[in-house]
Amino acid sequence: MKPPEKLLIVPDEFHLDDAGRCADGRNVIMTTQLIPSVGQTKDFICTFWFDNGGHLVAHRIDEVGIRGAYDEDGAKRIWASHADAVGVIDPQPFWVKPFSVDFDGQAFGLIPEQTEDGEWQVIFEPGNTMAFYAPWDSGEYDT
């Protein structure tokens, strides 16, 4: 078995409510991610843009800070700046290729990994915030 070449992203009202097609024709996922640590969980705001072939073409990652210690208004400003960069999103399904980008020594992205029983999953990292499984055209995920 091999990891998936692509997986379907289906916007929803839960964790993929800021995903779909931008006015410029690119597809986008705007989300939050985290690096968990005892008492020191770091929060991030991330935007990933994809071409119509599912390739990552641009990304932006901003560290918000240590959970419980950062200014909420500052976090809202960071989110608003990402939303301004994205513009209006038409929530429609699109295919993406698994990807990984480095930010400050940490892998961010939709990263394939093989389970103990030999099956593949694609995990939204860091933080393991979403896990996608076969069939890759279902758009379903676990949190």
Residue pairs with C-beta under 8 A, 6 or more apart in sequence:
1 114
1 118
1 119
1 120
2 120
3 98
3 112
3 114
3 120
3 122
4 98
4 112
4 120
4 122
4 134
4 136
5 97
6 54
6 95
6 96
6 97
6 136
7 95
7 96
7 98
7 110
7 122
7 132
7 136
7 137
8 93
8 94
8 95
8 136
8 137
8 138
8 139
9 16
9 19
9 27
9 29
9 93
9 94
9 95
9 96
9 139
10 16
10 93
10 139
10 140
11 17
11 19
11 20
11 89
11 91
11 92
11 93
14 143
15 31
15 129
15 130
15 141
15 143
16 29
16 31
17 91
18 28
18 29
18 30
18 31
18 83
18 86
18 89
19 27
19 28
19 29
19 30
19 31
19 89
19 91
19 94
20 27
20 28
20 89
20 90
20 91
20 92
20 94
21 27
21 28
21 89
21 90
21 92
21 94
22 28
22 49
22 86
22 87
22 88
22 89
22 90
23 87
23 88
24 87
25 52
26 49
26 50
26 51
26 57
26 58
27 49
27 50
27 51
27 52
27 94
27 96
28 47
28 48
28 49
28 50
28 86
28 89
29 46
29 47
29 48
29 50
29 96
30 45
30 46
30 47
30 48
30 82
30 83
30 86
30 89
31 45
31 46
31 47
31 124
31 129
32 43
32 44
32 45
32 46
32 129
33 43
33 44
33 46
33 61
33 108
33 124
33 125
33 126
33 127
33 129
34 41
34 42
34 43
34 44
34 67
34 126
34 127
34 129
35 41
35 42
35 44
35 106
35 126
35 127
36 126
36 127
40 66
41 66
41 67
42 63
42 64
42 65
42 66
42 67
43 63
43 64
43 65
43 66
43 67
43 70
43 75
44 61
44 62
44 63
44 64
44 103
44 108
45 61
45 62
45 64
45 75
45 78
45 79
45 82
46 59
46 60
46 61
46 62
46 108
47 59
47 60
47 61
47 82
47 85
47 86
48 56
48 58
48 59
48 99
48 109
49 56
49 57
49 58
49 59
50 56
50 57
50 94
50 96
51 57
52 94
53 97
54 94
54 95
54 96
54 97
55 97
55 99
56 96
56 97
56 99
56 101
56 109
59 101
59 108
60 82
60 85
61 101
61 103
61 108
62 78
62 81
62 82
63 104
64 70
64 74
64 75
64 78
65 71
65 74
65 75
93 139
96 110
98 109
98 110
98 111
98 112
98 122
99 109
99 110
99 111
100 107
100 108
100 109
100 110
100 111
100 125
101 107
101 108
101 109
102 108
106 126
107 125
107 126
108 125
108 126
109 124
109 125
110 122
110 123
110 124
110 125
110 132
111 122
111 123
111 124
111 125
112 120
112 121
112 122
112 123
113 120
113 121
113 122
113 123
114 120
114 121
115 121
119 133
119 134
120 133
120 134
121 131
121 132
121 133
122 131
122 132
122 133
123 130
123 131
123 132
124 130
124 131
124 132
129 143
130 141
130 142
130 143
131 141
131 142
131 143
132 140
132 141
133 140
133 141
133 142
